[in-house]
Amino acid sequence: MASAVSETGTFSTITSIAVKQPARADVVIRACGVNYAYGSGETRTQVLFDNDLEISRGEVVIMTGPSGSGKSTLLTLIGALRRMQEGRLEVLGRDLTEAGDADQVVLRKEVGFIFQQHNLFSSLSAIENVRMATALRPASVAEMNERAAEILTKLGLGERMGHLPSSLSGGQKQRVAIARALVNRPALVLADEPTASLDAESGKTVLDLLRGMADGPDRTTVLLVTHDQRVIDHADRIVNMVAGRIVTNSLTRIAVRIVRALAAQDALRGLGEATLSRLASFMTVETHHAGETIVREGEDGDRFYAIGSGIADAYYAGEFDEELCFGEGFGIITAYFNRPNRRTVIARTEMELYVLSKEDFFRALKADTTFESRVRTALMSMPGYLDAPAAGSVP
């Protein structure tokens, strides 16, 4: 059962997650009752105990916990690098519960692995090391070289592509290994301490790239084992493991703020935290300054806004209508509701707004078929939506 959103805490804990709910088409990782042990007989040591986990397409999830808690073991099971023993595990639509060697090999081709060890070929240059991975998705030589050069350049290694590993620093070698894992634009990235050997600037570059892949058109799913606190601001959730068990599955700070703002709206109070957190995962954060006009009355709208902090003034027909503050929403997706913005909204103070764009709104509807009716009903019941004139009419 999901806990209520904390008013003061950093994270909101979900002790029983979406694996208990009906399956959704966008689920990439689904684990249920996963156990694992090393050895047999008297030497048998169980390291994973009855773990449930569900991760959706486009999520960036951190897995953390003390050394020896089973994080890397679970990661290698998900990546089909280790054979399942007990429980059920589905990854990228494939059932790994009783998968054979051939099935595991097929899955690995769709996964980008980033390990602490660089495992670079010492006789090959940086671009040649990355270029080898492109053989998993063959194309013309020119195209494969272009893909390898592009990813190395994004990672700040444009001038080091021709260098052998012996002439690269530890951090540069790690970035080459990351480029090799990402060059094929995998559907799933599994990473074990990917930023441990990187300085602040290089670490940010890698994290921005992973976040961009998750938010991009391919909506890559990213699962990272890490203790690097810099990762938190790029993640959607944190999974904490202790002694072989997932003990918490938590929203990150920004997600908690968005969910709190959504939950404060009267029209959305009928939606549970799981639904609100899914909606929050599609929203972005914008800052608006005092005096800035955010939406205009009568104009088509392509965004829905929820107020995280600050105050705005709403005007209708040129007259002051009301003050808007934390948790209140405004704006509309005209392309869906066929209605323009009902009011002009101007920031009175500096504001933090949580924004659902038209594109992400339709992505949210597509990602969950049951989501549309719930969100549409809730949003259309918000004040001013039904009495706004239809798009194209004179307000």
C-alpha positions as CSV (number, residue, x, y, z in Angstrom):
1,M,0.0,0.0,0.0
2,A,1.4,3.4,-1.0
3,S,2.0,5.8,1.8
4,A,0.7,9.4,1.8
5,V,3.1,12.0,0.5
6,S,5.2,13.4,3.3
7,E,4.7,17.0,4.1
8,T,8.2,17.3,5.5
9,G,10.2,14.3,4.4
10,T,12.5,14.1,1.4
11,F,11.0,11.1,-0.1
12,S,7.6,9.4,-0.3
13,T,7.9,5.7,0.4
14,I,6.0,3.1,-1.5
15,T,6.2,-0.3,0.3
16,S,4.1,-2.2,-2.2
17,I,4.6,-1.1,-5.8
18,A,2.9,-1.4,-9.1
19,V,3.8,-5.1,-9.6
20,K,0.6,-5.7,-7.5
21,Q,-1.5,-3.8,-10.0
22,P,-2.7,-4.8,-13.5
23,A,0.0,-5.0,-16.1
24,R,0.7,-1.9,-18.2
25,A,2.1,-1.9,-21.7
26,D,5.0,0.4,-20.7
27,V,6.5,-1.8,-18.0
28,V,10.1,-2.7,-18.9
29,I,11.2,-4.6,-15.8
30,R,8.8,-6.6,-13.7
31,A,10.1,-8.8,-10.8
32,C,7.9,-10.7,-8.5
33,G,9.2,-12.8,-5.5
34,V,12.8,-12.9,-6.8
35,N,15.1,-15.0,-4.6
36,Y,18.7,-15.9,-5.3
37,A,21.4,-17.9,-3.5
38,Y,25.1,-18.7,-4.1
39,G,26.5,-22.2,-3.6
40,S,24.6,-25.3,-2.5
41,G,24.2,-27.6,0.4
42,E,26.0,-26.4,3.5
43,T,27.7,-23.6,1.6
44,R,24.4,-22.2,0.2
45,T,24.1,-18.5,1.0
46,Q,20.9,-16.7,0.1
47,V,21.5,-13.1,-1.0
48,L,18.1,-12.0,-2.4
49,F,14.8,-12.5,-0.6
50,D,11.3,-12.2,-2.2
51,N,12.0,-9.0,-4.1
52,D,9.2,-7.2,-6.1
53,L,10.1,-4.4,-8.5
54,E,8.4,-2.7,-11.4
55,I,10.1,-0.1,-13.6
56,S,8.4,1.6,-16.6
57,R,9.7,2.8,-19.9
58,G,11.5,6.2,-19.6
59,E,12.2,6.0,-15.9
60,V,15.6,6.6,-14.3
61,V,15.8,4.6,-11.1
62,I,18.6,4.5,-8.6
63,M,19.3,1.3,-6.6
64,T,21.3,1.9,-3.5
65,G,22.1,0.2,-0.2
66,P,25.1,-1.0,1.8
67,S,27.8,-3.2,0.3
68,G,26.7,-6.9,0.1
69,S,23.0,-6.0,0.1
70,G,22.3,-7.8,-3.3
71,K,22.2,-4.8,-5.6
72,S,24.7,-6.1,-8.2
73,T,23.2,-9.6,-8.1
74,L,19.7,-8.2,-8.9
75,L,21.2,-6.0,-11.6
76,T,22.9,-9.0,-13.3
77,L,19.7,-11.1,-13.1
78,I,17.8,-8.3,-14.8
79,G,20.5,-8.1,-17.5
80,A,20.3,-11.8,-18.1
81,L,23.9,-12.2,-17.0
82,R,22.8,-14.7,-14.4
83,R,20.2,-17.4,-14.5
84,M,17.0,-17.0,-12.5
85,Q,16.4,-19.4,-9.6
86,E,13.2,-18.5,-7.9
87,G,10.4,-16.0,-8.6
88,R,9.4,-14.4,-11.8
89,L,11.3,-11.8,-13.9
90,E,10.2,-10.1,-17.1
91,V,12.5,-7.7,-18.9
92,L,11.7,-5.9,-22.2
93,G,8.7,-8.2,-22.6
94,R,10.7,-11.4,-22.3
95,D,10.1,-13.9,-19.5
96,L,13.5,-14.7,-17.9
97,T,12.1,-17.0,-15.3
98,E,13.1,-20.1,-17.3
99,A,15.0,-18.5,-20.2
100,G,17.7,-20.6,-21.9
101,D,21.1,-19.4,-23.0
102,A,19.9,-18.3,-26.5
103,D,17.0,-16.2,-25.0
104,Q,19.4,-14.5,-22.6
105,V,21.8,-13.6,-25.5
106,V,19.0,-12.1,-27.5
107,L,18.0,-9.9,-24.5
108,R,21.5,-8.7,-23.8
109,K,21.7,-7.2,-27.3
110,E,19.0,-4.8,-26.3
111,V,20.7,-3.8,-23.0
112,G,23.5,-1.3,-22.5
113,F,25.8,-2.4,-19.7
114,I,28.0,0.0,-17.8
115,F,30.3,-1.7,-15.2
116,Q,32.9,-0.3,-12.8
117,Q,35.7,-2.1,-14.7
118,H,36.3,-0.4,-18.1
119,N,37.1,-3.7,-19.9
120,L,38.5,-1.8,-22.9
121,F,40.7,-3.6,-25.5
122,S,44.2,-2.1,-25.0
123,S,45.2,-2.5,-28.6
124,L,42.2,-0.5,-29.9
125,S,41.6,3.2,-29.9
126,A,38.7,4.8,-28.1
127,I,36.5,5.0,-31.2
128,E,37.5,1.4,-32.2
129,N,36.4,0.2,-28.8
130,V,33.0,1.9,-29.2
131,R,32.8,0.9,-32.9
132,M,33.0,-2.8,-31.9
133,A,29.7,-2.6,-30.1
134,T,27.9,-1.3,-33.2
135,A,28.3,-4.8,-34.7
136,L,25.3,-5.7,-32.5
137,R,23.2,-3.4,-34.7
138,P,25.0,-3.6,-38.1
139,A,24.7,-0.8,-40.6
140,S,27.1,0.7,-43.1
141,V,30.6,1.3,-42.0
142,A,30.1,5.1,-42.3
143,E,27.0,5.1,-40.2
144,M,28.5,2.9,-37.5
145,N,31.6,5.2,-37.4
146,E,29.3,8.2,-37.2
147,R,27.4,6.8,-34.3
148,A,30.6,6.0,-32.4
149,A,32.0,9.5,-33.0
150,E,28.8,11.2,-32.1
151,I,28.4,9.5,-28.7
152,L,32.1,10.1,-27.8
153,T,31.8,13.7,-28.7
154,K,28.7,14.1,-26.5
155,L,30.8,12.6,-23.6
156,G,33.5,15.2,-24.1
157,L,36.0,12.8,-25.9
158,G,35.9,14.3,-29.4
159,E,39.6,15.1,-29.3
160,R,40.6,11.7,-27.7
161,M,38.8,9.3,-30.1
162,G,42.1,8.1,-31.7
163,H,43.9,7.5,-28.4
164,L,44.6,4.1,-27.0
165,P,43.4,3.3,-23.4
166,S,47.0,3.5,-22.1
167,S,47.0,7.2,-22.9
168,L,43.6,7.9,-21.3
169,S,42.9,8.8,-17.7
170,G,40.7,6.6,-15.6
171,G,37.7,8.9,-16.0
172,Q,38.2,9.1,-19.8
173,K,38.4,5.2,-20.0
174,Q,35.1,5.1,-18.0
175,R,33.5,7.5,-20.5
176,V,34.7,5.3,-23.4
177,A,33.0,2.4,-21.7
178,I,29.8,4.4,-21.2
179,A,29.9,5.4,-24.9
180,R,30.3,1.7,-25.9
181,A,27.2,0.9,-23.8
182,L,25.1,3.7,-25.2
183,V,26.1,3.8,-28.9
184,N,23.3,1.4,-30.0
185,R,20.6,3.5,-28.2
186,P,19.6,0.5,-26.0
187,A,16.0,0.2,-24.7
188,L,17.4,-0.5,-21.2
189,V,20.6,0.7,-19.6
190,L,22.0,-1.1,-16.5
191,A,24.8,0.6,-14.8
192,D,27.0,-0.3,-11.8
193,E,28.5,2.9,-10.2
194,P,28.8,4.6,-13.6
195,T,30.1,7.9,-12.3
196,A,32.3,6.7,-9.5
197,S,35.6,7.6,-11.3
198,L,34.3,10.8,-12.9
199,D,34.9,14.4,-11.8
200,A,31.9,16.7,-11.3
201,E,31.8,18.0,-14.8
202,S,32.2,14.6,-16.5
203,G,29.7,13.1,-14.1
204,K,27.1,15.7,-15.0
205,T,27.7,15.2,-18.7
206,V,27.0,11.5,-18.3
207,L,23.9,12.0,-16.1
208,D,22.5,14.6,-18.5
209,L,23.0,12.2,-21.4
210,L,21.2,9.4,-19.5
211,R,18.4,11.7,-18.5
212,G,18.1,12.9,-22.1
213,M,17.8,9.4,-23.4
214,A,15.1,8.6,-20.8
215,D,13.2,11.8,-21.8
216,G,13.8,11.5,-25.5
217,P,11.6,9.8,-28.2
218,D,13.0,6.3,-27.4
219,R,12.3,6.7,-23.7
220,T,15.2,4.6,-22.6
221,T,14.9,3.0,-19.2
222,V,17.9,3.5,-16.9
223,L,18.6,1.5,-13.7
224,L,21.7,2.5,-11.8
225,V,23.5,1.0,-8.8
226,T,25.2,3.9,-7.2
227,H,26.1,5.8,-4.0
228,D,26.7,9.0,-5.9
229,Q,24.5,11.7,-4.5
230,R,24.8,13.7,-7.7
231,V,22.5,11.2,-9.4
232,I,19.5,12.0,-7.3
233,D,18.5,15.1,-9.2
234,H,18.4,13.1,-12.4
235,A,16.4,10.2,-11.1
236,D,12.7,9.5,-10.8
237,R,12.9,6.9,-8.0
238,I,15.3,5.5,-5.5
239,V,15.2,1.7,-4.6
240,N,17.0,1.0,-1.4
241,M,18.2,-2.6,-0.7
242,V,19.2,-3.9,2.7
243,A,20.3,-7.5,3.4
244,G,18.9,-8.8,0.1
245,R,15.5,-7.1,0.3
246,I,14.1,-4.0,-1.3
247,V,13.0,-2.1,1.8
248,T,12.0,1.2,0.2
249,N,10.9,2.4,-3.3
250,S,10.9,6.1,-3.1
251,L,10.1,9.1,-5.2
252,T,12.9,11.7,-5.6
253,R,12.6,15.2,-4.1
254,I,11.3,16.9,-7.2
255,A,8.8,14.1,-7.9
256,V,7.5,14.5,-4.3
257,R,7.1,18.2,-4.8
258,I,5.1,17.7,-8.0
259,V,2.9,15.0,-6.4
260,R,2.2,17.2,-3.4
261,A,1.2,20.1,-5.7
262,L,-1.1,17.8,-7.7
263,A,-2.6,16.1,-4.6
264,A,-3.5,19.6,-3.3
265,Q,-5.9,20.2,-6.2
266,D,-9.5,19.4,-5.4
267,A,-10.2,18.1,-8.9
268,L,-7.3,15.5,-8.6
269,R,-7.9,14.3,-5.1
270,G,-9.8,11.2,-6.4
271,L,-6.5,10.0,-8.0
272,G,-4.2,7.8,-6.0
273,E,-0.5,8.5,-5.4
274,A,0.5,5.9,-7.9
275,T,-1.5,7.6,-10.6
276,L,-0.3,11.1,-9.5
277,S,3.4,9.9,-9.5
278,R,3.0,8.6,-13.1
279,L,1.5,11.9,-14.1
280,A,4.4,13.7,-12.3
281,S,6.9,11.6,-14.2
282,F,5.8,13.4,-17.4
283,M,6.0,16.9,-16.0
284,T,8.9,19.3,-16.1
285,V,9.8,22.3,-13.9
286,E,9.7,25.9,-15.0
287,T,10.6,29.1,-13.2
288,H,8.7,32.3,-14.0
289,H,9.5,35.8,-12.8
290,A,7.3,38.4,-11.2
291,G,5.3,40.3,-13.8
292,E,5.6,37.5,-16.4
293,T,2.4,36.6,-18.3
294,I,2.2,32.8,-18.3
295,V,-1.0,32.2,-20.3
296,R,-3.4,34.5,-22.1
297,E,-7.2,34.5,-22.1
298,G,-8.7,33.3,-25.4
299,E,-5.4,31.8,-26.8
300,D,-5.0,28.2,-27.5
301,G,-3.2,26.4,-24.7
302,D,-0.5,23.7,-25.0
303,R,0.4,23.4,-21.3
304,F,-1.2,22.6,-18.0
305,Y,0.4,24.2,-15.0
306,A,0.5,23.2,-11.3
307,I,1.9,25.8,-8.8
308,G,4.7,24.5,-6.7
309,S,5.6,27.8,-5.1
310,G,4.9,31.5,-5.5
311,I,1.7,33.5,-6.3
312,A,0.0,34.4,-9.5
313,D,-3.0,36.7,-10.4
314,A,-5.7,35.4,-12.7
315,Y,-7.7,37.9,-14.8
316,Y,-11.0,37.2,-16.7
317,A,-12.3,39.6,-19.3
318,G,-9.7,42.2,-18.2
319,E,-10.8,42.1,-14.6
320,F,-9.0,40.6,-11.6
321,D,-10.5,37.2,-10.9
322,E,-8.5,35.5,-8.1
323,E,-5.2,34.9,-6.6
324,L,-3.5,31.5,-7.4
325,C,-1.0,29.8,-5.0
326,F,0.4,26.4,-4.1
327,G,-1.3,23.4,-5.5
328,E,-3.7,25.3,-7.8
329,G,-3.7,24.6,-11.5
330,F,-4.3,26.6,-14.7
331,G,-3.9,26.3,-18.4
332,I,-5.4,23.8,-20.8
333,I,-4.4,21.5,-23.6
334,T,-6.6,22.9,-26.4
335,A,-5.8,20.2,-28.8
336,Y,-7.4,17.7,-26.5
337,F,-10.2,19.6,-24.7
338,N,-11.0,21.9,-27.7
339,R,-11.1,24.9,-25.5
340,P,-8.8,28.0,-25.2
341,N,-7.3,29.4,-22.0
342,R,-10.2,30.8,-20.0
343,R,-8.1,33.4,-18.1
344,T,-4.9,35.4,-18.3
345,V,-2.4,34.4,-15.6
346,I,0.4,36.7,-14.5
347,A,3.1,35.8,-12.0
348,R,3.0,38.1,-8.9
349,T,6.2,36.6,-7.4
350,E,8.9,34.3,-8.5
351,M,7.2,31.0,-9.2
352,E,8.1,27.3,-9.5
353,L,5.6,25.7,-11.9
354,Y,5.2,22.0,-12.8
355,V,4.3,21.8,-16.4
356,L,2.6,19.1,-18.5
357,S,3.1,19.9,-22.2
358,K,0.8,18.9,-25.0
359,E,3.3,16.3,-26.2
360,D,3.8,14.8,-22.7
361,F,0.1,14.9,-22.0
362,F,-0.5,12.6,-25.0
363,R,2.4,10.5,-24.1
364,A,0.9,10.0,-20.6
365,L,-2.4,9.0,-22.1
366,K,-0.8,6.6,-24.5
367,A,1.4,5.0,-21.8
368,D,-1.6,3.9,-19.7
369,T,-4.9,3.1,-21.3
370,T,-6.8,3.4,-18.0
371,F,-5.1,6.7,-17.4
372,E,-7.0,8.7,-20.0
373,S,-10.5,8.4,-18.5
374,R,-9.3,9.2,-15.0
375,V,-7.2,12.2,-15.9
376,R,-9.6,13.5,-18.4
377,T,-12.5,13.4,-15.9
378,A,-10.4,15.0,-13.2
379,L,-9.0,17.8,-15.4
380,M,-12.3,18.6,-17.0
381,S,-13.9,19.0,-13.5
382,M,-11.4,21.8,-12.6
383,P,-12.9,25.2,-12.2
384,G,-13.4,27.1,-15.4
385,Y,-12.8,24.3,-17.9
386,L,-16.4,23.5,-18.8
387,D,-17.5,27.1,-18.9
388,A,-14.6,28.2,-21.1
389,P,-15.7,28.8,-24.7
390,A,-14.9,26.2,-27.3
391,A,-11.7,26.8,-29.4
392,G,-12.2,29.2,-32.2
393,S,-15.2,31.0,-30.7
394,V,-15.1,34.5,-29.3
395,P,-14.3,34.4,-25.6
